[in-house]
Amino acid sequence: MNVDDRAPVLEARALSKSYGHVRAMSEADFELRAGEVLAVVGDNGAGKSTLIKALSGAVVPDSGEIRMNGEPVTFRSPLEARQRGIETVYQDLAVAPALDIASNLFLGREIRRSGIAGRLFRVLDGGAMRTEAKRQLDALGVRIPDVRQPVETLSGGQRQSVAVARAAAFGTRLVIMDEPTAALGVRESGMVLDLIRRIRDRGLPVVLISHNMPQVFEIADRIHIHRLGRRAAVVRPGESSMREVVEIMTGATEAAAGTGGPA
């Protein structure tokens, strides 16, 4: 099925957010469809971070509506968004370097032993977590020999892969990724982009926030262009050039008629 024919998984209509006299988001619209990678791009200060925080529960909009599969929802915290199946990978990764890979994959969701040891003494089931961590990493094609390896011994690309794999393991509806290849080399960036493709191919839609235009055009099915606190346009990489996207981002040219809405 073509992306254009798929139902929206996550929608936002007329979201607004102000901080005092600063209008960070101004009647912003958003639409993520099933099985796609949607890139969100915009100049610094365009308001894309506020939009993403609203969609992931880190910010509560002043007005507007968010829908999941057509149902109105309200996220008052990231926990509420996670409970709805939305996982977010932030630029700082939020991994614990001294812990091993399996422990990081289950950070905050640890598996406890069955019986009295788990219920009363909260003893963790390290074996079960290692087995499941290896299964998840293998399913995503992440090649790490030993899940008992401390995260601090991994390369930047491997650390990012662990954070992304954690999101994919628990994200039942969608995954949001904030600059996942920032500060990575070409080879490690390619590793993370391949991982994003595999997540999409498993049927989990991905929102990708990125400043890297070549990567956006390489991996995105559609590109949401944010400017002045709202959606300026939605374009497809095969139908628009990088130059055209940058011109819309910066205001050098207006979006063509019809591109301001869902594409």
NUZAZA-464650 format. One record per residue (C-alpha): x, y, z; residue in one letter; chain. Coordinates in pm, whole numbers, plus 32768, in hexadecimal, padded with zeros to 4 digits. Layout:
<pts>
{xx: X	yy: Y	zz: Z	resn: A	chain: A};
...
</pts>
This chain:
<pts>
{xx: 8000	yy: 8000	zz: 8000	resn: M	chain: A};
{xx: 807D	yy: 815B	zz: 7FA8	resn: N	chain: A};
{xx: 80CF	yy: 8241	zz: 80CD	resn: V	chain: A};
{xx: 7FCB	yy: 8336	zz: 804A	resn: D	chain: A};
{xx: 7EB6	yy: 8233	zz: 807F	resn: D	chain: A};
{xx: 7F14	yy: 81D8	zz: 81E4	resn: R	chain: A};
{xx: 7E50	yy: 8256	zz: 830E	resn: A	chain: A};
{xx: 7EF5	yy: 8351	zz: 83F8	resn: P	chain: A};
{xx: 7F8B	yy: 82BC	zz: 8534	resn: V	chain: A};
{xx: 7FC8	yy: 8409	zz: 85E1	resn: L	chain: A};
{xx: 7F2C	yy: 8558	zz: 858C	resn: E	chain: A};
{xx: 7F37	yy: 86B3	zz: 861C	resn: A	chain: A};
{xx: 7E52	yy: 87D3	zz: 85C4	resn: R	chain: A};
{xx: 7E87	yy: 8942	zz: 861A	resn: A	chain: A};
{xx: 7F7B	yy: 8909	zz: 8739	resn: L	chain: A};
{xx: 7FED	yy: 8A49	zz: 87E1	resn: S	chain: A};
{xx: 80DF	yy: 8A8A	zz: 88FD	resn: K	chain: A};
{xx: 815F	yy: 8BCE	zz: 8992	resn: S	chain: A};
{xx: 826A	yy: 8C16	zz: 8A95	resn: Y	chain: A};
{xx: 8211	yy: 8D6E	zz: 8B16	resn: G	chain: A};
{xx: 8215	yy: 8E51	zz: 89E6	resn: H	chain: A};
{xx: 82D1	yy: 8D54	zz: 8910	resn: V	chain: A};
{xx: 81F4	yy: 8C8C	zz: 8824	resn: R	chain: A};
{xx: 82B1	yy: 8B43	zz: 87F6	resn: A	chain: A};
{xx: 819C	yy: 8A8E	zz: 873C	resn: M	chain: A};
{xx: 8087	yy: 8B36	zz: 8676	resn: S	chain: A};
{xx: 7F62	yy: 8A5C	zz: 8604	resn: E	chain: A};
{xx: 8053	yy: 894E	zz: 8592	resn: A	chain: A};
{xx: 7FD5	yy: 8821	zz: 84D2	resn: D	chain: A};
{xx: 807B	yy: 86CC	zz: 84B6	resn: F	chain: A};
{xx: 8030	yy: 8579	zz: 841F	resn: E	chain: A};
{xx: 80ED	yy: 8430	zz: 8433	resn: L	chain: A};
{xx: 8071	yy: 830F	zz: 835F	resn: R	chain: A};
{xx: 8095	yy: 819C	zz: 839D	resn: A	chain: A};
{xx: 81D9	yy: 80FB	zz: 8328	resn: G	chain: A};
{xx: 8294	yy: 8238	zz: 82C7	resn: E	chain: A};
{xx: 83C8	yy: 82FB	zz: 8329	resn: V	chain: A};
{xx: 835B	yy: 8465	zz: 834B	resn: L	chain: A};
{xx: 8478	yy: 855D	zz: 8364	resn: A	chain: A};
{xx: 843B	yy: 86A3	zz: 8420	resn: V	chain: A};
{xx: 8520	yy: 87BD	zz: 83B5	resn: V	chain: A};
{xx: 8535	yy: 892E	zz: 8405	resn: G	chain: A};
{xx: 8623	yy: 8A48	zz: 8454	resn: D	chain: A};
{xx: 8697	yy: 8A82	zz: 85B9	resn: N	chain: A};
{xx: 8579	yy: 8B27	zz: 8675	resn: G	chain: A};
{xx: 8471	yy: 8AA7	zz: 8581	resn: A	chain: A};
{xx: 83B5	yy: 89FB	zz: 869C	resn: G	chain: A};
{xx: 83EC	yy: 8893	zz: 8631	resn: K	chain: A};
{xx: 8476	yy: 8833	zz: 8787	resn: S	chain: A};
{xx: 833C	yy: 88B7	zz: 8831	resn: T	chain: A};
{xx: 8265	yy: 87F4	zz: 873B	resn: L	chain: A};
{xx: 8321	yy: 86B1	zz: 877E	resn: I	chain: A};
{xx: 8315	yy: 86E9	zz: 88F7	resn: K	chain: A};
{xx: 819C	yy: 8715	zz: 88E0	resn: A	chain: A};
{xx: 817B	yy: 85D0	zz: 881C	resn: L	chain: A};
{xx: 8256	yy: 8514	zz: 8917	resn: S	chain: A};
{xx: 81B4	yy: 859F	zz: 8A52	resn: G	chain: A};
{xx: 82D4	yy: 867D	zz: 8AC2	resn: A	chain: A};
{xx: 8208	yy: 87BA	zz: 8A80	resn: V	chain: A};
{xx: 8091	yy: 87F1	zz: 8AAB	resn: V	chain: A};
{xx: 8007	yy: 88D3	zz: 8996	resn: P	chain: A};
{xx: 7F37	yy: 8A03	zz: 89F2	resn: D	chain: A};
{xx: 7E37	yy: 89A7	zz: 88E9	resn: S	chain: A};
{xx: 7DFC	yy: 88BB	zz: 87C6	resn: G	chain: A};
{xx: 7DC2	yy: 8745	zz: 87AC	resn: E	chain: A};
{xx: 7E94	yy: 8609	zz: 8790	resn: I	chain: A};
{xx: 7DFE	yy: 84C7	zz: 8707	resn: R	chain: A};
{xx: 7E80	yy: 8363	zz: 86FE	resn: M	chain: A};
{xx: 7DD5	yy: 8284	zz: 85FE	resn: N	chain: A};
{xx: 7CBC	yy: 8383	zz: 85F1	resn: G	chain: A};
{xx: 7C87	yy: 838B	zz: 876A	resn: E	chain: A};
{xx: 7CC3	yy: 84D2	zz: 8829	resn: P	chain: A};
{xx: 7DD6	yy: 84AC	zz: 892C	resn: V	chain: A};
{xx: 7E7B	yy: 858A	zz: 8A31	resn: T	chain: A};
{xx: 7FE2	yy: 8554	zz: 8AA2	resn: F	chain: A};
{xx: 803C	yy: 85FE	zz: 8BEA	resn: R	chain: A};
{xx: 818C	yy: 8552	zz: 8C0B	resn: S	chain: A};
{xx: 827E	yy: 847D	zz: 8B3F	resn: P	chain: A};
{xx: 8207	yy: 8352	zz: 8C0C	resn: L	chain: A};
{xx: 80A4	yy: 8380	zz: 8B8B	resn: E	chain: A};
{xx: 8129	yy: 838B	zz: 8A23	resn: A	chain: A};
{xx: 81F5	yy: 824E	zz: 8A62	resn: R	chain: A};
{xx: 80C1	yy: 81A2	zz: 8AED	resn: Q	chain: A};
{xx: 801F	yy: 81EB	zz: 899E	resn: R	chain: A};
{xx: 8140	yy: 8147	zz: 88E5	resn: G	chain: A};
{xx: 820D	yy: 827D	zz: 888A	resn: I	chain: A};
{xx: 8383	yy: 8258	zz: 88CA	resn: E	chain: A};
{xx: 8479	yy: 8378	zz: 88A0	resn: T	chain: A};
{xx: 85F1	yy: 8369	zz: 8868	resn: V	chain: A};
{xx: 8689	yy: 84B6	zz: 88CF	resn: Y	chain: A};
{xx: 87CF	yy: 8544	zz: 884E	resn: Q	chain: A};
{xx: 887D	yy: 8507	zz: 899C	resn: D	chain: A};
{xx: 8817	yy: 8394	zz: 8986	resn: L	chain: A};
{xx: 87C3	yy: 8373	zz: 8AFB	resn: A	chain: A};
{xx: 8892	yy: 8237	zz: 8B1D	resn: V	chain: A};
{xx: 8949	yy: 81CF	zz: 8C59	resn: A	chain: A};
{xx: 8AB4	yy: 819E	zz: 8BE9	resn: P	chain: A};
{xx: 8B1F	yy: 80CA	zz: 8D13	resn: A	chain: A};
{xx: 8A03	yy: 7FCF	zz: 8CE3	resn: L	chain: A};
{xx: 8A0D	yy: 7EB5	zz: 8BE6	resn: D	chain: A};
{xx: 8946	yy: 7EAE	zz: 8AA3	resn: I	chain: A};
{xx: 8830	yy: 7DD0	zz: 8B28	resn: A	chain: A};
{xx: 87FE	yy: 7EAD	zz: 8C5B	resn: S	chain: A};
{xx: 87EB	yy: 7FE2	zz: 8B7E	resn: N	chain: A};
{xx: 86EE	yy: 7F40	zz: 8A98	resn: L	chain: A};
{xx: 860A	yy: 7F01	zz: 8BC4	resn: F	chain: A};
{xx: 865C	yy: 8042	zz: 8C80	resn: L	chain: A};
{xx: 8523	yy: 809C	zz: 8D44	resn: G	chain: A};
{xx: 8475	yy: 7F5E	zz: 8CCE	resn: R	chain: A};
{xx: 8549	yy: 7E58	zz: 8D7B	resn: E	chain: A};
{xx: 84D1	yy: 7CEF	zz: 8D81	resn: I	chain: A};
{xx: 84BA	yy: 7C68	zz: 8EE3	resn: R	chain: A};
{xx: 84DB	yy: 7B00	zz: 8F4B	resn: R	chain: A};
{xx: 839F	yy: 7A3A	zz: 8F7C	resn: S	chain: A};
{xx: 832B	yy: 79D7	zz: 90D4	resn: G	chain: A};
{xx: 8377	yy: 7A72	zz: 9224	resn: I	chain: A};
{xx: 84D3	yy: 7AEB	zz: 91C0	resn: A	chain: A};
{xx: 8445	yy: 7BCE	zz: 90B6	resn: G	chain: A};
{xx: 830E	yy: 7C3E	zz: 9171	resn: R	chain: A};
{xx: 83A0	yy: 7C87	zz: 92C7	resn: L	chain: A};
{xx: 8513	yy: 7CBC	zz: 928B	resn: F	chain: A};
{xx: 84F7	yy: 7D48	zz: 9128	resn: R	chain: A};
{xx: 860E	yy: 7C66	zz: 90AB	resn: V	chain: A};
{xx: 864F	yy: 7C99	zz: 8F37	resn: L	chain: A};
{xx: 864E	yy: 7B7C	zz: 8E3D	resn: D	chain: A};
{xx: 8795	yy: 7BC8	zz: 8D8B	resn: G	chain: A};
{xx: 8786	yy: 7A8E	zz: 8CB9	resn: G	chain: A};
{xx: 862E	yy: 7ADD	zz: 8C2D	resn: A	chain: A};
{xx: 8697	yy: 7C42	zz: 8BDD	resn: M	chain: A};
{xx: 87D3	yy: 7BCE	zz: 8B2B	resn: R	chain: A};
{xx: 8712	yy: 7ACD	zz: 8A5F	resn: T	chain: A};
{xx: 8608	yy: 7BC8	zz: 89F7	resn: E	chain: A};
{xx: 8709	yy: 7CD9	zz: 89B2	resn: A	chain: A};
{xx: 87C8	yy: 7BF2	zz: 88C8	resn: K	chain: A};
{xx: 8685	yy: 7B91	zz: 8818	resn: R	chain: A};
{xx: 8624	yy: 7CFD	zz: 87E4	resn: Q	chain: A};
{xx: 877C	yy: 7D61	zz: 8764	resn: L	chain: A};
{xx: 878F	yy: 7C35	zz: 867B	resn: D	chain: A};
{xx: 8635	yy: 7C83	zz: 85F0	resn: A	chain: A};
{xx: 86A6	yy: 7DE3	zz: 859A	resn: L	chain: A};
{xx: 87F2	yy: 7D6E	zz: 8509	resn: G	chain: A};
{xx: 88C4	yy: 7E19	zz: 8616	resn: V	chain: A};
{xx: 8A0E	yy: 7D5E	zz: 8624	resn: R	chain: A};
{xx: 8A91	yy: 7D69	zz: 878A	resn: I	chain: A};
{xx: 8B3F	yy: 7C28	zz: 87FD	resn: P	chain: A};
{xx: 8AE6	yy: 7C30	zz: 896F	resn: D	chain: A};
{xx: 89C1	yy: 7CE4	zz: 8A13	resn: V	chain: A};
{xx: 8A83	yy: 7CD9	zz: 8B5E	resn: R	chain: A};
{xx: 8B76	yy: 7DD8	zz: 8ACD	resn: Q	chain: A};
{xx: 8B6F	yy: 7F2D	zz: 8B7F	resn: P	chain: A};
{xx: 8ADE	yy: 803E	zz: 8AA4	resn: V	chain: A};
{xx: 8C09	yy: 811F	zz: 8AEF	resn: E	chain: A};
{xx: 8CE4	yy: 802F	zz: 8A23	resn: T	chain: A};
{xx: 8C0E	yy: 8057	zz: 88E9	resn: L	chain: A};
{xx: 8C46	yy: 8140	zz: 87C5	resn: S	chain: A};
{xx: 8B5F	yy: 826A	zz: 8792	resn: G	chain: A};
{xx: 8A9B	yy: 81B4	zz: 8685	resn: G	chain: A};
{xx: 8A72	yy: 8080	zz: 875D	resn: Q	chain: A};
{xx: 89FA	yy: 8151	zz: 8884	resn: R	chain: A};
{xx: 88FC	yy: 81F9	zz: 87A3	resn: Q	chain: A};
{xx: 8891	yy: 80A4	zz: 8723	resn: S	chain: A};
{xx: 884F	yy: 8030	zz: 8888	resn: V	chain: A};
{xx: 8779	yy: 8165	zz: 88CC	resn: A	chain: A};
{xx: 86B9	yy: 8135	zz: 8786	resn: V	chain: A};
{xx: 868D	yy: 7FC0	zz: 87C5	resn: A	chain: A};
{xx: 85FD	yy: 800F	zz: 891E	resn: R	chain: A};
{xx: 84FD	yy: 80F7	zz: 887E	resn: A	chain: A};
{xx: 84A6	yy: 7FF6	zz: 8773	resn: A	chain: A};
{xx: 847E	yy: 7EE5	zz: 887A	resn: A	chain: A};
{xx: 837B	yy: 7FA5	zz: 8942	resn: F	chain: A};
{xx: 82E1	yy: 808F	zz: 883F	resn: G	chain: A};
{xx: 819E	yy: 7FE9	zz: 87D4	resn: T	chain: A};
{xx: 8117	yy: 8111	zz: 870B	resn: R	chain: A};
{xx: 823B	yy: 81E7	zz: 8698	resn: L	chain: A};
{xx: 839F	yy: 8257	zz: 86DF	resn: V	chain: A};
{xx: 8419	yy: 83C0	zz: 86E8	resn: I	chain: A};
{xx: 858D	yy: 83FA	zz: 86AC	resn: M	chain: A};
{xx: 8633	yy: 8547	zz: 86F3	resn: D	chain: A};
{xx: 8773	yy: 8576	zz: 8625	resn: E	chain: A};
{xx: 87D8	yy: 8406	zz: 8642	resn: P	chain: A};
{xx: 8912	yy: 842E	zz: 856B	resn: T	chain: A};
{xx: 8992	yy: 8572	zz: 8607	resn: A	chain: A};
{xx: 8B09	yy: 855D	zz: 864F	resn: A	chain: A};
{xx: 8B28	yy: 840B	zz: 85A0	resn: L	chain: A};
{xx: 8C16	yy: 83BC	zz: 8483	resn: G	chain: A};
{xx: 8BA5	yy: 834F	zz: 8329	resn: V	chain: A};
{xx: 8BBC	yy: 81D9	zz: 8371	resn: R	chain: A};
{xx: 8B0C	yy: 81EF	zz: 84C1	resn: E	chain: A};
{xx: 89FF	yy: 82D3	zz: 8431	resn: S	chain: A};
{xx: 89C1	yy: 81CF	zz: 8324	resn: G	chain: A};
{xx: 8999	yy: 80C8	zz: 8433	resn: M	chain: A};
{xx: 888C	yy: 8197	zz: 84E1	resn: V	chain: A};
{xx: 87D6	yy: 81E6	zz: 839A	resn: L	chain: A};
{xx: 87CD	yy: 8074	zz: 8345	resn: D	chain: A};
{xx: 8738	yy: 8034	zz: 849D	resn: L	chain: A};
{xx: 8629	yy: 8139	zz: 845F	resn: I	chain: A};
{xx: 85D3	yy: 808E	zz: 8315	resn: R	chain: A};
{xx: 85B2	yy: 7F3E	zz: 83C2	resn: R	chain: A};
{xx: 84CC	yy: 7FD5	zz: 84CA	resn: I	chain: A};
{xx: 83F0	yy: 8067	zz: 83B7	resn: R	chain: A};
{xx: 83F1	yy: 7F1E	zz: 82F9	resn: D	chain: A};
{xx: 836E	yy: 7E73	zz: 8433	resn: R	chain: A};
{xx: 823F	yy: 7F58	zz: 8419	resn: G	chain: A};
{xx: 829C	yy: 8055	zz: 8526	resn: L	chain: A};
{xx: 8287	yy: 81BD	zz: 84A5	resn: P	chain: A};
{xx: 83A8	yy: 82A6	zz: 84F9	resn: V	chain: A};
{xx: 83B9	yy: 841F	zz: 852C	resn: V	chain: A};
{xx: 851A	yy: 8495	zz: 84DD	resn: L	chain: A};
{xx: 858B	yy: 85F0	zz: 854A	resn: I	chain: A};
{xx: 86C8	yy: 864A	zz: 848F	resn: S	chain: A};
{xx: 8799	yy: 8768	zz: 8403	resn: H	chain: A};
{xx: 8852	yy: 867B	zz: 8319	resn: N	chain: A};
{xx: 87A6	yy: 86B1	zz: 81CB	resn: M	chain: A};
{xx: 885C	yy: 859E	zz: 8106	resn: P	chain: A};
{xx: 87F3	yy: 84A1	zz: 820F	resn: Q	chain: A};
{xx: 868F	yy: 8527	zz: 8213	resn: V	chain: A};
{xx: 8673	yy: 8501	zz: 809A	resn: F	chain: A};
{xx: 870F	yy: 83A7	zz: 80AE	resn: E	chain: A};
{xx: 8622	yy: 8312	zz: 81AD	resn: I	chain: A};
{xx: 84DF	yy: 83DD	zz: 81CB	resn: A	chain: A};
{xx: 8399	yy: 8382	zz: 811E	resn: D	chain: A};
{xx: 8317	yy: 84E1	zz: 815D	resn: R	chain: A};
{xx: 83AD	yy: 8622	zz: 81E9	resn: I	chain: A};
{xx: 82F0	yy: 8706	zz: 82D9	resn: H	chain: A};
{xx: 8380	yy: 8868	zz: 82BD	resn: I	chain: A};
{xx: 834E	yy: 893D	zz: 83F5	resn: H	chain: A};
{xx: 836D	yy: 8AB9	zz: 83F2	resn: R	chain: A};
{xx: 8305	yy: 8BCE	zz: 84E2	resn: L	chain: A};
{xx: 825D	yy: 8ADE	zz: 85D3	resn: G	chain: A};
{xx: 8184	yy: 8A25	zz: 84D9	resn: R	chain: A};
{xx: 8189	yy: 8933	zz: 83B5	resn: R	chain: A};
{xx: 81EF	yy: 89E8	zz: 8279	resn: A	chain: A};
{xx: 81DE	yy: 88BF	zz: 818C	resn: A	chain: A};
{xx: 81F3	yy: 8747	zz: 8165	resn: V	chain: A};
{xx: 82BA	yy: 86CB	zz: 803A	resn: V	chain: A};
{xx: 833F	yy: 8584	zz: 7FAF	resn: R	chain: A};
{xx: 84B4	yy: 8558	zz: 7F6C	resn: P	chain: A};
{xx: 8474	yy: 84D9	zz: 7E0C	resn: G	chain: A};
{xx: 83AA	yy: 860D	zz: 7DB1	resn: E	chain: A};
{xx: 846E	yy: 8728	zz: 7E56	resn: S	chain: A};
{xx: 85DF	yy: 8780	zz: 7E64	resn: S	chain: A};
{xx: 86B3	yy: 87CC	zz: 7F96	resn: M	chain: A};
{xx: 86CF	yy: 8931	zz: 7F1D	resn: R	chain: A};
{xx: 8555	yy: 8956	zz: 7F0F	resn: E	chain: A};
{xx: 852F	yy: 88CA	zz: 806F	resn: V	chain: A};
{xx: 8638	yy: 89B6	zz: 80F9	resn: V	chain: A};
{xx: 8593	yy: 8ADD	zz: 804A	resn: E	chain: A};
{xx: 8445	yy: 8A8D	zz: 80EF	resn: I	chain: A};
{xx: 84F2	yy: 8A5C	zz: 8241	resn: M	chain: A};
{xx: 859C	yy: 8BAE	zz: 822F	resn: T	chain: A};
{xx: 847B	yy: 8C6D	zz: 8195	resn: G	chain: A};
{xx: 853B	yy: 8CB3	zz: 8053	resn: A	chain: A};
{xx: 840D	yy: 8C29	zz: 7F99	resn: T	chain: A};
{xx: 82A7	yy: 8BE0	zz: 7FF4	resn: E	chain: A};
{xx: 8227	yy: 8A7B	zz: 7FEF	resn: A	chain: A};
{xx: 816B	yy: 8A24	zz: 7EB2	resn: A	chain: A};
{xx: 7FF3	yy: 8A24	zz: 7ECA	resn: A	chain: A};
{xx: 7F72	yy: 88E7	zz: 7F6A	resn: G	chain: A};
{xx: 80B5	yy: 887C	zz: 8014	resn: T	chain: A};
{xx: 8061	yy: 8915	zz: 8162	resn: G	chain: A};
{xx: 7F75	yy: 87F8	zz: 81B7	resn: G	chain: A};
{xx: 7FA0	yy: 8680	zz: 81BF	resn: P	chain: A};
{xx: 805D	yy: 8603	zz: 808F	resn: A	chain: A};
</pts>
